[in-house]
Amino acid sequence: MKHAPITPSSTTINCPIIVLVGPTAVGKTALSLQLVQRFACEIVSMDSMQVYRHMDIGTAKPSQEEQALVPHHLIDIIDPDDQYDAARFVHDALAAIAEIASRNRTVLLTGGTGLYLKALFEGLFDVLPTDEGVRAQLRERLEQEGREALHAELCRIDPVAGERVHANDTQRLLRGLEIYLSSGRTWTELIAEQQQQEQDQKGRFTRVFQVALDCEREQLYQRIAQRSQIMLEQGLVEEVVRLLSMGYTPELPSMQAIGYKHVNNLLSGEWNQEEMLEYLVRDTRRYAKRQMTWFRKNQELNWFARDDYERIAAQAAAVLGLE
C-alpha cells in the first residue's frame, strides 16, 4: 500500500505507526526486532539518552549488529554536552517519520521516555507562566485589599475564570491574576489554546497502534539486576572514564543519568564497587516504577505481556491493515 508523503508540517500523517513502550529492561529491543522482521519497519528511538554519542552501554543502546539489521533513527545524533528536550524530539521524530513514509515502510516508535510520547501525540504545551515577584505582590495586595477586590479584578480581566473561581479559593484566585500579570494573556485563553493544540495533534496521526509491555514486578526487578551487572561487565566504568577524558564533566545532565551518575560517584570515591551496584539497581527499579506509573495514565496504550509477540503482531496487523 502506498502511504501519502508527509512533511514535519503536515496536518495528517497516514503511514502506519506501531508504538512500543514499557519500563527499562522489560525487553523492548528484542520485541522490536521481531516486529521489524514481520512488518518491514524502520525504528524511531523514543529514548532521551540514546540520542547521545559515546554513551552506549549505560543507555542500553542497540548493538551495532542490531542496528545493522534495520535503520534506526534518533540514535547518536548529539554530543553529551548538548541539550535535548521534548520539543527537539517532536521535530526530529516528525522528520524521521516523513522519511520512513517516503519509502512506504512502517514506523516502529519505541522507547521508554513517556514525555516524548505525550509530546508527539498530544502536543507540546507551554507551562502556564509563573513569576515569583508577581506572586509576592499579589499576596501583599491580598492582605491589604482583601479577596473580594482581587476577585473583582479577575472577573474584569478574565470573566470566564472569574466565574469559575470562587473568591474564597485564594490559591486559584492568585494564580489567575499571576498568569495575566506575568504574560498579558488570560488563564482562559491559554487553556483554550492548549485544548485546541491537543485536539489538532490527536487528529494528526490516522494509523497508530500503541503497545505497552507489562512484566511481573519481581521478574522485572530480576531483569534490572541482571542488566546492571551485564552493563558493568561490558565496560560501563570504562565508558565513563572515556567520557571524562573527552572533557564531558560529571555535572552535565547527560552524565547525571542513571548509570553514569553512579559510576562518577564510584570514581570520585564516594561509593565503593558494591555500593555503586546496589544503588544502580535500586535507582533503576525506582525509574522503572515511575515509567509504569506514567504509562498507566495513557488510555491509548494496549497492554501485553512482555513475551506475547504473536498476539501483539496479530492485533497490530488487524488495526493498521498490514499484511
C-alpha positions in Angstrom: 0.0 0.0 0.0 1.3 3.5 -0.9 1.5 5.9 2.0 0.8 9.6 1.4 4.0 11.6 1.6 4.3 13.8 4.7 6.5 16.6 6.0 7.0 17.7 9.6 4.4 20.4 9.0 1.7 18.1 7.6 -1.7 18.3 9.3 -2.2 14.5 8.9 0.1 11.6 8.9 -1.2 8.5 7.2 1.7 6.0 7.3 1.3 3.0 9.8 2.9 3.6 13.1 3.5 1.0 15.8 4.3 2.4 19.2 6.2 0.1 21.6 6.8 1.3 25.2 7.5 -0.1 28.6 9.8 0.2 31.5 13.5 -0.2 31.3 14.8 -3.8 30.9 11.3 -5.1 30.0 12.6 -6.4 26.6 11.6 -3.7 24.1 14.6 -4.1 21.9 14.1 -7.9 21.4 10.5 -7.5 20.6 11.3 -4.6 18.3 13.5 -6.7 16.1 10.7 -9.3 15.8 8.2 -6.7 14.7 10.8 -5.3 12.2 11.0 -8.7 10.6 7.3 -9.1 10.4 6.2 -5.6 9.2 9.3 -4.2 7.4 9.6 -1.4 9.9 12.2 1.3 10.5 12.8 2.2 14.1 12.5 5.7 15.6 14.0 5.7 19.0 12.0 7.4 21.7 14.7 7.4 24.4 16.0 10.6 25.9 19.5 9.1 26.5 20.2 7.1 23.3 20.4 10.4 21.4 23.9 10.9 22.9 27.0 9.8 21.0 29.7 7.9 23.0 27.1 6.8 25.6 26.3 3.2 24.6 26.5 0.8 27.5 24.7 2.9 30.1 21.9 3.7 27.8 21.3 0.1 26.7 21.6 1.3 23.1 21.0 -1.4 20.5 24.3 -3.1 19.5 26.0 -2.3 16.2 24.8 -5.7 15.0 21.2 -4.9 15.9 21.4 -1.5 14.3 22.7 -3.1 11.1 19.6 -5.2 10.8 17.3 -2.3 10.4 17.6 1.5 10.0 17.5 3.3 13.4 16.6 7.0 13.7 17.4 9.4 16.6 20.3 7.4 18.0 23.7 9.0 18.2 22.6 12.4 17.0 24.1 14.8 19.6 27.1 15.1 21.8 26.8 14.6 25.6 27.2 18.3 26.3 24.3 19.2 24.1 20.8 19.8 25.3 17.9 17.7 24.1 14.2 18.1 25.0 10.7 17.1 24.0 10.4 19.9 21.5 13.5 18.8 19.7 12.3 15.2 19.8 9.0 16.1 18.2 10.7 18.0 15.4 13.2 15.2 14.8 10.7 12.4 15.1 8.3 14.0 12.6 11.2 14.4 10.1 12.2 10.7 10.6 8.6 9.6 10.1 8.3 11.6 6.9 11.5 10.0 5.6 10.3 6.5 6.5 6.9 7.1 4.9 8.6 8.2 1.7 9.9 4.6 1.5 6.5 3.1 2.1 7.6 1.4 5.3 6.1 1.1 8.7 7.3 3.2 11.6 8.2 1.5 14.8 8.4 4.1 17.5 9.9 2.6 20.6 11.5 3.7 23.9 10.7 4.4 27.5 10.5 8.2 27.6 6.8 8.8 28.3 7.1 12.6 28.0 8.3 12.3 24.4 5.3 10.0 23.5 2.9 12.5 25.1 4.5 15.5 23.3 4.4 13.7 19.9 0.7 12.6 20.1 -0.9 15.2 22.3 1.2 18.3 21.6 3.8 20.4 23.3 2.1 22.6 25.9 3.9 25.6 27.3 3.8 25.7 31.0 1.5 28.3 32.3 3.6 31.3 33.2 4.8 31.9 36.8 6.5 34.9 38.4 7.6 34.8 42.0 7.8 38.6 42.1 4.3 39.0 40.9 3.1 36.3 43.2 4.6 38.1 46.2 3.0 41.4 45.2 -0.4 39.7 44.9 -0.1 38.1 48.3 0.7 41.6 49.7 -2.3 43.0 47.9 -4.4 40.2 49.3 -3.5 41.3 52.8 -4.2 44.9 52.1 -7.2 44.8 49.8 -8.9 41.5 50.5 -10.2 38.7 48.4 -13.2 40.5 47.1 -11.2 43.2 45.5 -8.8 40.8 43.8 -11.7 38.6 42.7 -13.4 41.7 41.1 -10.2 42.3 39.2 -10.0 38.7 38.0 -13.6 39.0 36.8 -12.8 42.1 34.9 -9.7 40.8 33.0 -10.9 37.2 32.7 -14.7 36.8 33.2 -14.7 33.1 32.5 -12.1 32.4 35.1 -13.7 34.9 37.5 -17.0 32.9 37.2 -15.1 29.6 37.7 -13.0 30.6 40.7 -14.8 31.5 43.9 -13.5 34.5 45.8 -12.7 32.2 48.8 -10.4 30.0 46.6 -7.4 32.1 47.3 -4.8 29.8 45.6 -6.6 29.8 42.2 -7.6 33.4 42.6 -4.0 34.5 42.9 -3.0 32.0 40.1 -5.4 33.5 37.6 -4.1 37.0 38.3 -0.5 35.9 38.3 -0.9 34.3 34.8 -2.3 37.5 33.4 0.1 39.9 35.1 3.1 37.7 34.1 2.1 37.2 30.4 -0.5 39.7 29.5 -2.8 36.8 28.5 -5.7 35.3 30.4 -5.8 31.9 32.0 -8.9 31.1 29.9 -7.1 32.0 26.6 -4.1 29.8 27.4 -6.2 26.8 28.5 -8.2 27.1 25.3 -5.0 27.1 23.2 -3.7 24.0 25.0 -7.0 22.2 24.4 -7.1 23.1 20.7 -3.5 22.0 20.3 -4.3 18.7 21.9 -7.3 18.1 19.6 -5.2 19.1 16.5 -2.4 16.8 17.5 -4.7 13.8 18.2 -6.1 14.0 14.7 -2.8 14.3 13.1 -2.0 10.5 13.1 -4.5 8.3 11.4 -3.0 4.8 11.6 -1.5 4.1 15.0 -1.3 1.0 17.2 0.2 1.6 20.7 1.6 -1.2 22.7 2.9 -1.2 26.3 4.8 -4.2 27.6 4.0 -5.5 31.1 6.0 -7.7 33.4 5.5 -9.2 36.8 7.3 -6.9 39.2 9.8 -9.4 40.7 10.7 -10.7 37.2 11.3 -7.1 36.1 13.5 -6.4 39.2 15.5 -9.6 38.4 16.0 -8.4 34.8 17.1 -5.0 36.1 19.6 -6.5 38.4 20.9 -8.7 35.7 21.2 -5.9 33.2 23.0 -3.7 35.7 25.6 -6.5 36.2 25.9 -7.0 32.5 26.5 -3.3 31.9 29.4 -3.4 34.3 30.8 -6.5 32.7 30.5 -4.8 29.3 32.6 -1.9 30.4 30.3 0.8 31.9 33.1 2.1 34.1 35.5 2.3 31.2 32.9 4.1 29.2 32.5 6.8 31.8 36.3 7.1 32.2 36.5 7.6 28.4 33.7 10.3 28.5 35.6 12.1 31.3 38.8 12.0 29.3 36.9 13.6 26.4 36.1 16.6 28.6 32.5 15.7 29.5 32.2 16.6 33.1 30.1 14.8 35.8 27.9 17.9 36.2 26.4 17.6 32.7 22.8 16.5 32.6 23.7 13.5 30.5 26.4 12.5 33.0 23.9 12.7 35.8 21.7 10.0 34.3 21.2 6.6 35.9 24.4 4.6 35.5 26.7 7.5 34.6 26.0 9.3 37.9 26.7 6.0 39.8 30.0 5.4 38.1 31.0 9.0 38.7 30.3 8.5 42.4 32.5 5.4 42.3 35.3 7.2 40.5 35.2 10.1 43.0 35.5 7.7 45.9 32.0 8.5 47.3 30.9 4.9 46.8 32.8 1.6 46.6 32.0 -1.0 43.9 29.4 -2.9 46.0 27.6 0.3 46.9 27.6 1.6 43.4 26.0 -1.6 42.1 23.5 -1.6 44.9 22.4 2.0 44.2 22.4 1.4 40.5 19.9 -1.4 40.8 17.8 0.5 43.4 17.6 3.6 41.3 16.9 1.7 38.1 14.0 0.0 39.9 12.6 3.3 41.0 12.9 4.7 37.5 11.0 1.7 36.1 8.3 2.3 38.7 8.0 5.9 37.6 7.8 4.8 33.9 5.0 2.4 34.7 3.1 5.0 36.6 3.4 7.4 33.6 2.3 4.8 31.1 -0.6 3.5 33.2 -2.2 7.0 32.8 -2.1 6.8 29.0 -5.5 5.5 27.8 -4.3 4.9 24.3 -1.9 2.1 25.2 -2.8 -1.5 24.7 -1.1 -3.7 27.4 0.5 -7.0 26.6 2.8 -9.4 28.5 6.4 -8.8 27.6 6.8 -12.1 25.6 3.3 -12.1 23.9 4.8 -11.4 20.4 2.2 -13.3 18.4 -0.8 -11.5 19.9 0.9 -8.1 19.5 1.7 -8.8 15.9 -1.8 -10.1 15.1 -3.5 -7.1 16.6 -1.1 -4.6 15.0 -1.8 -6.2 11.6 -5.5 -6.0 12.1 -5.6 -2.4 13.4 -3.2 -1.0 10.8 -4.3 -3.1 7.9 -0.8 -4.6 7.4 -0.1 -7.9 5.6 
